[in-house]
Amino acid sequence: MSPMRVVGSLVAAAAALTVAAVLVQRRRLRWITELTNRIPAHHLYWRERGRAREGSLLYVAIGDSAALGIGATSPRSGYVGVVADAIAARTGRDVRVRNLSIDGATLDVVIREELPRLAGLEPDVVTLGIGANDIWTFDPVRFRDEYERICAALPPQTVVAELPSFSVLPVAGRARAANRIIHEVAGSHGFRVAPLYQVTGVGGLLDALLTAAGDLFHPNDRGHVRWADAFLPGVFDVLDEHSI
């Protein structure tokens, strides 16, 4: 092949990649808008799931938009909904869910806005999934301090999650550093840690794309099931330990 034809092929390939990147970005932005518009409906759903019912178990979820089920086709298909259904199936009891999560929440938001709402509740199970929104401005000292403050306010029947692998995004190193802190702090409080980094990173980039919503950040239905699978062994241990 002549040099001119090689150059032409490279130019055509670069142009094709540029067009593909533009199309992906446009699709991602459309999905961001779509998922943002769904947030009020998710809050309404969880408000109804949190109503007191006699004889029901109380499951409290603390976290961010993933805990609200954003990215899933419905709030119930989010990982908190999947975990709640699994608790009901295992115990044979009705499960009430108080989902205290806030879209966009960071560790600081949990401390200021979610933990005060936990006070006074008597949950049978608590899950904590937080830290993904802290990764963009990750400061290990601040992360440890805030995560410690959160864990100090949680009851013994809590299961905390690692950060996901962020396979599609170039922040995996930060996530690993944050997860080391999570394991150390959670371990000092005796909390079980859901291996979220492992289960979300097991299939590499292609698997990450197949388990991500259109915004390439939140999990889709399949991804939320993967998240629930990470939590459930610890949740079941809590149920067994407390004879629930």
DABELQUI-V299697 format. One record per helix or strand of 3 or more residues. SS is the DSSP state (H for helix, E for strand). FROM is the first residue (numbers start at 1). TO is the last residue. If there is no record, write none. Layout:
SS:FROM:TO ; SS:FROM:TO
//
This chain:
H:3:49 ; E:57:63 ; H:65:68 ; H:75:77 ; H:79:91 ; E:95:99 ; H:107:118 ; E:125:129 ; H:132:137 ; H:140:152 ; E:158:161 ; H:172:188 ; E:192:194 ; H:196:201 ; H:204:210 ; H:221:241
//
